[in-house]
Amino acid sequence: MTTPIEQGAEGPEVVGVQVALTALGVFSGEASGTFDQATADAVTQFQAGVGLEATGVVDPDTLSALGGRPFQPEERTQLPVDEFPSFSRVVNSGGDADAYLGSLGIDSSDLSDDNDNV
């Protein structure tokens, strides 16, 4: 990734980021492919939760922490959605949510809000 993905960006790269953030429980919007304020807020929350500078911009460190790599049109013919396992699918299939988040380097306690409504 040479250019950060930030508010106003559109395309399959944004869909991949939105899907990853949804799987992590920090984004509840539609994976529309438009990097809007809700996406920026979710990126900021994710960054703060994993100890990165909370800028709301997907830079190489943030992308790496999300476990992804940038979409390369010449390499793929489909959106990279299948690369991001659904958090709900992991939990609903009897998986351990904390273990899943731990495998991504995320402490689930860092994702709770002030009201503990996770």
ABEGO torsion letter per residue (X at the ends): XABBBBBGBBEAAAAAAAAAAAAAGABABBBAGBBBAAAAAAAAAAAAAAGBBBAGBBBAAAAAAAGBBBBBAAABABBAAAABBBAAAAAAAGBBAAAAAAAAGBBAAAABBAAGBX
